[in-house]
Amino acid sequence: MYNKIILVGNLTREVELRYLPSGTALANTAIATSHKYTSNGEKKEDVCFVDISFFGRSAEVANQYLKKGARF
């Protein structure tokens, strides 16, 4: 059984690409996503920061195309 989550937000930092001793690419970055809601007639917004890791070819592509502030 698989769970699927789709988060939409902005990248909060540049993608950091490195290679493992095995030669596999590993990239790390983070996104900020927000949730707007009304509580007791007052508008509120919560922001959630999520760390993301990419492996293999996905890491190399993420490093090439994703930049800080980009919508992701």
Secondary structure, DSSP 8 states (H G I E B T S, - for coil): ---------EE-S--EEEE-TTS-EEEEEEEEEEEEEEETTEEEEEEEEEEEEEETHHHHHHHHH--TT-B-
